[in-house]
Amino acid sequence: MNVSPASTFAPEIEVRILDERLHAWGLPRYQTDLAAGIDLIACLDAPLRIEPQAAAQLVPTGLAMHMDSDAFFAMIVARSGLGHKKGLVLGNGTGIIDADYMAQIYVSVWNRNPAGEAIVIEPGDRIAQLLFVPVVRPRLKVVAEFSGDSARGQGGFGSTGVAAKG
Ligand SMILES: O=c1ccn([C@H]2C[C@H](O)[C@@H](COP(=O)(O)OP(=O)(O)OP(=O)(O)O)O2)c(=O)[nH]1
């Protein structure tokens, strides 16, 4: 399927390069025409060794951006291969970059491997990816009782069970 860039929501945002080494390592860009995210690069001065299950560490990306929009935000997620094969995941599960955040973006890295295998991140490694995600910011109105009803009603967490229904 071909998607014309003109048919997608593609606002322009300002990005600052805080680490000049990114000019050689790779400026923020989509790796393929339809890649969902841009890779984030470890702007480290020396290799970083992460022991299994050790405390999460913050890695600078050398990037700052100002989305300045109420229509979307950015989300840091693991790179699929690194997370699945090597065990390099995010210490905060998912990193949320608010649209009003203008400082350097950091990646919280964690080695989820159970034991033994350390992970070494080299300066310039692509360690995670950044996705831009539309967001809805509804106005929150506090009420005593809900005005409508639903099939689930007041059934709580897990109330629909696990069996597949025909
Ligand atoms: O993985 C991350 C997560 C967050 N941030 C930055 C961008 C985000 O806008 C800001 C604050 O994040 P968040 O609101 O999730 O964290 P907080 O602990 O509530 O911090 P704050 O008090 O600054 O809102 O930190 C990162 O650089 N990397």
The ligand as an SDF file (V2000), in Angstrom:
LIG
                    3D

 28 29  0  0  0  0  0  0  0  0999 V2000
   11.6280    8.4800   29.4040 O   0  0  0  0  0  0  0  0  0  0  0  0
   11.4430    9.7040   29.5810 C   0  0  0  0  0  0  0  0  0  0  0  0
   10.3110   10.1960   30.2540 C   0  0  0  0  0  0  0  0  0  0  0  0
   10.1860   11.5640   30.4270 C   0  0  0  0  0  0  0  0  0  0  0  0
   11.1410   12.4170   29.9350 N   0  0  0  0  0  0  0  0  0  0  0  0
   10.9800   13.8630   30.0810 C   0  0  0  0  0  0  0  0  0  0  0  0
    9.9020   14.3810   29.1250 C   0  0  0  0  0  0  0  0  0  0  0  0
    8.6930   14.5530   30.0010 C   0  0  0  0  0  0  0  0  0  0  0  0
    7.8350   15.5580   29.4980 O   0  0  0  0  0  0  0  0  0  0  0  0
    9.3320   14.9080   31.3320 C   0  0  0  0  0  0  0  0  0  0  0  0
    8.4820   14.6010   32.5050 C   0  0  0  0  0  0  0  0  0  0  0  0
    8.0430   13.2830   32.4190 O   0  0  0  0  0  0  0  0  0  0  0  0
    6.7940   12.7490   33.2550 P   0  0  0  0  0  0  0  0  0  0  0  0
    5.7520   13.8050   33.3710 O   0  0  0  0  0  0  0  0  0  0  0  0
    6.3850   11.4400   32.7020 O   0  0  0  0  0  0  0  0  0  0  0  0
    7.5130   12.4870   34.6260 O   0  0  0  0  0  0  0  0  0  0  0  0
    7.3160   13.1010   36.0440 P   0  0  0  0  0  0  0  0  0  0  0  0
    8.0830   12.2190   36.9270 O   0  0  0  0  0  0  0  0  0  0  0  0
    5.8630   13.2650   36.3240 O   0  0  0  0  0  0  0  0  0  0  0  0
    8.0870   14.4840   35.9050 O   0  0  0  0  0  0  0  0  0  0  0  0
    7.5770   16.0060   35.9220 P   0  0  0  0  0  0  0  0  0  0  0  0
    7.3840   16.3480   37.3570 O   0  0  0  0  0  0  0  0  0  0  0  0
    8.7030   16.7640   35.2690 O   0  0  0  0  0  0  0  0  0  0  0  0
    6.3080   16.0810   35.1070 O   0  0  0  0  0  0  0  0  0  0  0  0
   10.5360   14.1440   31.3930 O   0  0  0  0  0  0  0  0  0  0  0  0
   12.2440   11.9320   29.2430 C   0  0  0  0  0  0  0  0  0  0  0  0
   13.1080   12.6630   28.7750 O   0  0  0  0  0  0  0  0  0  0  0  0
   12.3520   10.5680   29.1010 N   0  0  0  0  0  0  0  0  0  0  0  0
  1  2  2  0
  2  3  1  0
  2 28  1  0
  3  4  2  0
  4  5  1  0
  5  6  1  0
  5 26  1  0
  6  7  1  0
  6 25  1  0
  7  8  1  0
  8  9  1  0
  8 10  1  0
 10 11  1  0
 10 25  1  0
 11 12  1  0
 12 13  1  0
 13 14  2  0
 13 15  1  0
 13 16  1  0
 16 17  1  0
 17 18  2  0
 17 19  1  0
 17 20  1  0
 20 21  1  0
 21 22  2  0
 21 23  1  0
 21 24  1  0
 26 27  2  0
 26 28  1  0
M  END
$$$$
